[in-house]
Amino acid sequence: LYDNDDPIKIGWVYGELMILWHRGNSVPLYSRPNLQSKVIDFVSETNKIDKEGGHPLFIIGCNGKWAFVKGRNKNNLEVYGWLAPNDGCSNPYTSCSP
């Protein structure tokens, strides 16, 4: 693999560093990496980073552009599910809106 003619090094990243934030309020987590699958739960706006810290979505795995994540719902309970490709945001300080 190359990036700007420099070889890209392949290696491991510590799991807790692999996080996403979500776009908007009440973002669904799905049972499978498919928009037609059952919605398991929602992560809510209170879980975005703010002055109190917020809760990131930890990436557990991937399937194509989908991310299997661990997060917290509006009741602050831990939830696991698939995050749709357009619902994730890698920047904790913006909503990543187009």
N, C-alpha and C positions, 0 to 999 in steps of 0.2 A: 504494500500500500504506500502511496505517496501523496503528500500534500505540499503543493508549491515546489515540486522537485526534491523535497526532503523526505526521507523515509519516515513513515509513521511507526512509532514503537508500539507494539502490542503487549499488554500486560494486564494486571489486575488493579481494580479500584476498590478501596474499602467500602463495603456496602452502605454504611450509614451516610456516605457522601453522595450517594445516588438519590437525589430528591427532586421532586417537582412541586409546583404550586398549581392550583387549579384556576381556571378562568370563570369568573362570575359566581353567582350564588346558587346553592343547591345543585351542584354538579353530580350527575348520577355515576354510580359504580355498577358495572354490569357483571353478570355471572360468567360470561364468555366474551372473548374479543370480537363481538358482533353487536351492532346496534339493535338487532331484532331479539337479542337474548334478554333474559329477565333482569330487571334493575334490582340489585341487592339492597342498596342504601344510597344515601346522598352525603357528600361532604359539603359543608356550608361555608358561607362567607366568613364566619367567625374563625375558620381554620386558616385563613390567609395570614401572612406575616403582618404584624402591626406593632405598636409600641409595647404590647404585652408579650410579643414573641410569635404567637400563632403556632399552627401545627403544619409541618410539611407533609407531603405524600412521599413515603419511602418506596422506591422502586424495588420490587421483589423479582420481577421477571418481565420479559417482553415477548410479543408475538406480532411480527410485522411492525406497524406503527403504534400498536396498542401497548400500554404499560400495565402490568399487574402491580397494584400498589397496596400499601398499608397506610391508613389514615384514621381520622376521627370524624364521627358524625356530629350533628347538632347537639346531641346529648353528651358529647365528649367520650363516646364509647369507641373502642378500636374496631375498625372495619377493614375488610379486604375485598378487593374487586378489580375489575378491568376498567381502566380509564381510557375513554375514546381519544383518538389522536388529536382532535381539535380542542379538547378540554384541558390539556396540560400546558403549563407555562414554566420555563426554566428560570425566569427572572422574578425574584420574590418582591420586587419593588414596583412592578407594573402589572397590568392585567393581560399584557401581551395581545391586546386587541389589534386587529389589522388596521 
